[in-house]
Amino acid sequence: MSARSFAAAALLAAFSAALPLAPALAAPMGGAEIHARSAGGEFRGYGNIRRFEDFIWRMRPDGAVTSVSLLRRGGRDSGEFIEYRDTGTWHVDGNRLCVQFASVHGFLSGCYSVDGSGGDHVRLVGPATLEGTLGH
């Protein structure tokens, strides 16, 4: 075995040994799992959408959703938080979580693919990209 092929084999072995320690990659969720996590549950997350905001979507089993967001304005230590609230509806369409908000969070309305990355952690990708948790 040449020195080059030995080095390549050693690198491959080291990489393969590290794989079980790597965090699970995000995987698309199916509609049934999205519904089970959403009905009576909530999404808590954040996104850099026009402004940096934290969101909570409380999704009732009857299809109603309440959204609360906190926007930080000003400096890190001297800033203030502004709270926004909205209401609307939610449903699952195939393998996507769909929300429709009535006013201030209307720019978030639409359908999102949901990628799970271990535990309750998810990434929502649709009209915006949001990261957080989805569940009860």
C-alpha positions as CSV (number, residue, x, y, z in Angstrom):
1,M,0.0,0.0,0.0
2,S,1.4,3.4,-1.0
3,A,1.8,6.2,1.5
4,R,-1.0,8.2,-0.3
5,S,-3.5,5.3,-0.2
6,F,-2.6,4.6,3.4
7,A,-3.2,8.3,4.3
8,A,-6.6,8.2,2.4
9,A,-7.6,5.0,4.2
10,A,-6.7,6.4,7.6
11,L,-8.6,9.6,6.9
12,L,-11.7,7.6,5.8
13,A,-11.5,5.5,9.0
14,A,-11.2,8.5,11.2
15,F,-14.1,10.2,9.4
16,S,-16.3,7.0,9.7
17,A,-15.5,6.7,13.4
18,A,-16.6,10.3,14.0
19,L,-20.0,9.9,12.2
20,P,-21.9,8.4,15.1
21,L,-20.9,11.4,17.2
22,A,-22.2,14.0,14.7
23,P,-25.5,15.6,15.4
24,A,-28.5,14.2,13.4
25,L,-29.1,16.0,10.2
26,A,-32.4,17.7,9.6
27,A,-35.0,15.5,7.9
28,P,-38.4,16.5,6.4
29,M,-41.3,15.6,8.6
30,G,-44.5,14.0,7.3
31,G,-47.9,15.5,7.6
32,A,-49.1,13.2,10.4
33,E,-46.1,14.1,12.6
34,I,-46.5,17.8,11.9
35,H,-50.2,17.6,12.9
36,A,-49.5,15.6,16.0
37,R,-46.9,18.1,17.2
38,S,-49.0,21.2,16.2
39,A,-52.6,20.4,17.4
40,G,-52.7,21.8,20.9
41,G,-48.9,22.6,20.7
42,E,-46.8,25.5,19.8
43,F,-43.9,26.7,17.7
44,R,-41.3,28.7,19.6
45,G,-38.6,30.2,17.5
46,Y,-36.9,33.0,15.9
47,G,-36.1,34.4,12.5
48,N,-34.4,37.3,10.9
49,I,-37.4,38.6,9.0
50,R,-37.3,42.3,8.2
51,R,-36.2,42.6,11.9
52,F,-34.9,40.2,14.4
53,E,-37.9,38.7,16.3
54,D,-38.8,35.8,18.5
55,F,-42.1,34.1,17.8
56,I,-44.6,31.9,19.6
57,W,-47.4,30.3,17.6
58,R,-50.0,28.6,19.9
59,M,-52.0,26.2,17.7
60,R,-55.3,25.0,19.0
61,P,-56.8,21.6,17.9
62,D,-59.7,23.5,16.2
63,G,-57.4,25.2,13.7
64,A,-57.1,28.6,15.4
65,V,-53.6,30.0,16.0
66,T,-52.4,32.9,18.2
67,S,-49.1,34.5,17.4
68,V,-47.0,36.6,19.8
69,S,-43.7,38.1,18.9
70,L,-41.1,40.1,20.7
71,L,-39.0,42.7,18.8
72,R,-35.9,44.1,20.5
73,R,-35.1,47.7,19.6
74,G,-32.1,49.7,20.7
75,G,-28.9,48.3,22.3
76,R,-28.3,45.0,23.8
77,D,-28.3,46.2,27.3
78,S,-30.3,49.4,27.0
79,G,-32.9,48.4,24.4
80,E,-36.6,47.8,24.8
81,F,-38.9,45.0,23.8
82,I,-42.0,45.6,21.7
83,E,-44.7,42.8,21.7
84,Y,-46.9,42.1,18.7
85,R,-50.0,39.8,18.7
86,D,-52.0,38.3,15.9
87,T,-54.6,35.6,15.4
88,G,-55.4,33.4,12.5
89,T,-55.8,29.8,11.4
90,W,-53.5,26.8,10.8
91,H,-53.7,23.5,9.0
92,V,-51.5,20.8,7.5
93,D,-51.5,20.5,3.7
94,G,-49.6,17.3,2.7
95,N,-46.3,17.6,4.4
96,R,-46.5,21.3,5.1
97,L,-47.6,23.5,8.0
98,C,-49.8,26.3,6.8
99,V,-50.7,29.4,8.7
100,Q,-52.8,32.4,7.8
101,F,-52.5,35.5,10.1
102,A,-55.0,38.4,10.1
103,S,-52.8,41.5,10.6
104,V,-49.4,42.3,11.9
105,H,-47.9,38.8,11.2
106,G,-49.6,38.6,7.8
107,F,-46.1,38.5,6.1
108,L,-45.6,35.1,7.7
109,S,-48.8,33.6,6.2
110,G,-48.3,30.7,3.9
111,C,-47.1,27.1,4.0
112,Y,-43.9,25.8,5.5
113,S,-41.9,22.6,5.0
114,V,-40.9,21.3,8.5
115,D,-37.4,19.8,8.9
116,G,-36.8,18.0,12.2
117,S,-33.3,17.9,13.6
118,G,-33.6,15.9,16.8
119,G,-36.0,16.3,19.7
120,D,-38.5,19.1,19.2
121,H,-36.0,21.2,17.2
122,V,-37.3,22.2,13.7
123,R,-36.6,24.6,10.8
124,L,-39.7,26.0,9.1
125,V,-39.0,27.0,5.4
126,G,-41.6,28.9,3.5
127,P,-42.5,32.6,3.2
128,A,-39.8,33.0,5.9
129,T,-37.2,30.7,7.4
130,L,-37.7,30.2,11.1
131,E,-35.8,28.0,13.7
132,G,-37.1,26.7,17.0
133,T,-39.1,24.0,18.6
134,L,-42.5,22.5,17.7
135,G,-44.5,20.4,20.2
136,H,-46.4,20.2,23.4
